[in-house]
Amino acid sequence: MKTFITSAALTLLALGSGHALAQSMTLKATTPATSPASAYPMAPAAGLYQALGEQAGIRALMDDFVVRLKADPRIGEQFKDTEGDHLAKQLTDQVCQLAGGPCVYKGPDMKEAHANMDVTRSHFNALVEVLQTSMNARGMAFTRQNQLLALLAPMHRDVVNVR
């Protein structure tokens, strides 16, 4: 049930006024500049980077996530030719930076990265569910999961390109 609620909340955050709502959910007052990590700058919740286990914890989460993502029957096919270690590294840098850590994401922005893919809302929601499964497997607190998802939600606009 938590997965459904969070997935629905993420979809709502990503649509319409989601950016403003997501910003109101954060605890920090300052907003970082935009970067390829996110075209929609948002300050991370206080202590999120530490709660994720810092860089090593984020990497462990992303390693688990990539394995589950590639195995997922709904979207795994889209990642079959993706080199898992590279994807996990890119995601680690991106999440680390978004969560307030010292990492710098140097990959393409989300619009560019997904331009030649046919990504639907269903694909996006499936990816979110897989991420939630990985976060649950790592024992992440539901509040921290939502704080991370709030940082990622605005990317929906750039990732989903089939309406």
C-alpha positions as CSV (number, residue, x, y, z in Angstrom):
1,M,0.0,0.0,0.0
2,K,2.9,2.4,0.8
3,T,4.3,1.7,-2.7
4,F,1.0,2.7,-4.3
5,I,0.6,5.8,-2.2
6,T,4.1,6.9,-2.8
7,S,3.9,6.1,-6.5
8,A,0.6,8.1,-6.8
9,A,2.1,11.0,-4.8
10,L,5.2,11.0,-7.1
11,T,3.0,11.1,-10.2
12,L,1.0,14.0,-8.7
13,L,4.2,15.8,-7.7
14,A,5.5,15.5,-11.2
15,L,2.4,16.9,-12.8
16,G,1.2,20.4,-12.8
17,S,2.2,22.2,-9.6
18,G,4.3,19.3,-8.4
19,H,7.5,21.3,-8.3
20,A,6.0,23.8,-5.9
21,L,4.5,21.1,-3.8
22,A,7.7,19.1,-3.7
23,Q,9.6,22.2,-2.7
24,S,7.2,22.7,0.2
25,M,8.1,19.2,1.4
26,T,11.8,20.0,1.8
27,L,13.3,21.2,5.1
28,K,16.1,23.3,3.8
29,A,15.6,27.0,2.9
30,T,18.1,27.4,0.1
31,T,17.7,26.1,-3.4
32,P,20.7,24.9,-5.4
33,A,21.4,26.0,-9.0
34,T,20.3,23.8,-11.8
35,S,22.7,21.2,-13.2
36,P,22.5,18.1,-15.4
37,A,21.5,16.2,-12.2
38,S,18.1,18.0,-12.3
39,A,16.7,20.8,-14.4
40,Y,14.4,21.6,-11.5
41,P,16.5,22.8,-8.5
42,M,15.4,21.8,-5.1
43,A,17.2,21.7,-1.8
44,P,17.4,18.3,-0.2
45,A,15.8,17.6,3.2
46,A,18.3,18.2,6.0
47,G,20.3,15.1,6.7
48,L,19.1,13.2,3.6
49,Y,22.6,12.5,2.3
50,Q,23.6,11.0,5.7
51,A,20.3,9.0,6.0
52,L,21.0,7.4,2.6
53,G,24.4,6.2,3.9
54,E,26.4,8.8,2.2
55,Q,28.2,7.9,-1.1
56,A,28.7,4.2,-0.2
57,G,25.1,3.8,0.9
58,I,23.8,5.5,-2.2
59,R,26.1,3.3,-4.4
60,A,24.8,0.1,-2.6
61,L,21.2,1.3,-3.2
62,M,21.9,2.0,-6.9
63,D,23.6,-1.3,-7.4
64,D,20.6,-3.1,-6.0
65,F,18.2,-0.8,-8.0
66,V,20.0,-1.5,-11.4
67,V,19.9,-5.3,-10.9
68,R,16.1,-5.1,-10.1
69,L,15.5,-2.6,-12.9
70,K,17.1,-4.9,-15.5
71,A,15.1,-7.9,-14.2
72,D,11.8,-6.1,-14.1
73,P,9.4,-7.5,-16.7
74,R,7.7,-4.1,-17.2
75,I,10.8,-2.1,-18.1
76,G,13.8,-4.4,-18.0
77,E,13.9,-4.7,-21.8
78,Q,14.7,-1.0,-22.0
79,F,17.8,-1.6,-20.0
80,K,19.0,-4.9,-21.5
81,D,21.9,-3.3,-23.4
82,T,22.8,-0.8,-20.6
83,E,26.1,-1.5,-18.8
84,G,24.9,-1.9,-15.2
85,D,28.0,-0.7,-13.4
86,H,28.1,2.5,-15.5
87,L,24.4,3.2,-14.9
88,A,24.8,2.6,-11.2
89,K,27.8,5.0,-11.1
90,Q,25.8,7.7,-12.9
91,L,22.8,7.2,-10.7
92,T,25.0,7.3,-7.6
93,D,26.6,10.6,-8.6
94,Q,23.2,12.1,-9.5
95,V,21.4,11.0,-6.3
96,C,24.5,11.9,-4.2
97,Q,24.5,15.5,-5.6
98,L,20.7,15.9,-5.3
99,A,20.7,14.6,-1.7
100,G,23.3,17.2,-0.7
101,G,26.5,15.1,-1.0
102,P,29.8,16.1,-2.4
103,C,29.4,14.2,-5.7
104,V,29.1,16.0,-9.0
105,Y,26.9,14.4,-11.7
106,K,28.6,14.8,-15.1
107,G,26.2,12.8,-17.3
108,P,23.6,14.2,-19.7
109,D,20.5,16.0,-18.5
110,M,17.4,13.9,-18.3
111,K,15.8,15.4,-21.4
112,E,18.9,14.6,-23.5
113,A,19.4,11.2,-21.9
114,H,15.9,10.1,-22.7
115,A,15.3,11.9,-26.0
116,N,15.6,8.8,-28.2
117,M,13.6,6.5,-25.9
118,D,9.9,6.0,-25.9
119,V,9.2,6.5,-22.2
120,T,5.6,6.5,-21.0
121,R,4.1,7.3,-17.6
122,S,3.7,3.6,-17.1
123,H,7.5,3.1,-17.6
124,F,8.3,6.0,-15.2
125,N,5.9,4.6,-12.6
126,A,7.4,1.2,-12.9
127,L,10.9,2.6,-12.4
128,V,9.7,4.4,-9.3
129,E,8.2,1.2,-7.9
130,V,11.5,-0.7,-8.5
131,L,13.4,2.1,-6.7
132,Q,10.9,1.8,-3.8
133,T,11.5,-1.9,-3.7
134,S,15.3,-1.3,-3.5
135,M,14.8,1.3,-0.8
136,N,12.6,-1.0,1.2
137,A,15.1,-3.8,0.8
138,R,17.8,-1.5,2.3
139,G,15.5,-0.6,5.2
140,M,15.1,3.0,4.4
141,A,12.6,5.0,6.4
142,F,9.5,5.8,4.5
143,T,9.9,9.5,5.2
144,R,13.4,9.5,3.7
145,Q,12.2,7.5,0.7
146,N,9.6,10.3,0.1
147,Q,12.2,13.0,0.5
148,L,14.4,11.3,-2.2
149,L,11.4,10.8,-4.5
150,A,10.4,14.4,-4.1
151,L,13.8,15.4,-5.5
152,L,13.4,13.0,-8.4
153,A,9.7,13.7,-9.2
154,P,10.2,16.9,-11.3
155,M,12.4,14.9,-13.7
156,H,9.1,13.3,-14.9
157,R,8.7,16.2,-17.3
158,D,12.0,15.5,-19.0
159,V,12.0,11.7,-18.9
160,V,8.4,10.9,-20.1
161,N,8.4,11.7,-23.8
162,V,5.4,9.7,-25.0
163,R,2.1,11.3,-24.0
